[in-house]
């Protein structure tokens, strides 16, 4: 049986987002229920992978060590709740760098496939932006839009065709309820 993956965006899905970037562990604040939701996925046998655009690196707002500390903190919170995050992939580039990993391009999803030797086709992909949805659709994932973070404004901007291709829920906890149905 192929391993089941759930792919999560970070800012706005797991932790509170900020237009001025999350630049330190102190600014990394989990959205209520998100840590427990990840633990439930893990306990149900899903591999949980986080993918995140982190242009704050390219902009000099924080460094790789600070980002690693944020991710270590996130993973430890999930572990303390009885779960596991199997991997974190991030794009360190600025929007104008023309990289292949920055969402909406599917580069980080390709990295998951290479790292775990699997296809992400039909994997659930939970995000709060149209970039997340587009990356997921490009690799035939099953996108779920959460209304946390930028999700509520994203929902209003989506065209009907795209809305028909995705599920929309209030938050990560509701997304996990949907996945575990």
C-alpha positions, 0 to 999 in steps of 0.5 A: 500500500502506498504511503499516504501523504498530507502536505501542509503550507506553514504560515497561515495554516499551522501558524499565524501569518504576518505581512511583515514576515515571521522572523523569529521563534517568538513570532512563530505562534501556532493557530489554535488547534493546528498542532493537535490537528497535525498530531491526529494526522500522524497518529492516523498513519499519514506522513506529514510534510510542510512546504513553505515559501520563505522569501524572508531569507532572500530579503535578509529578514532572518537567516537559515539558523533562525528558520531551522529553529522555527521549524525545530520548535514547530516539530517539537510542539507536534511531537509533544502532542503525540505526532510527527512532521516527517519533513519540511521543505522551503523555498529560500528565494525572493519572488523575482529569483526565477527559481523552480521551487517557489510556489505556485511552481511545483518544485517543492512537491517534486522534492517530496517525490524525490526524497520519499520516492513516491508520487504526490498525486492525490495527496491532500495539500492544505494551504491558505493561498491561491499559490498553494492551490495552483502548486497542488493542482499542477501535481494532481494533489487534492487541495484544501483551502483553509480560511485562516491566514490569507485563506478567507481573502483567497476564497473571495478571489477564486474563480468558480472553476477553481472553487469546484476543484478544491474543498474549503474549510475553516481551519486545519482542524476542519481539514483534518476532519475532512481528510480522516472521514 
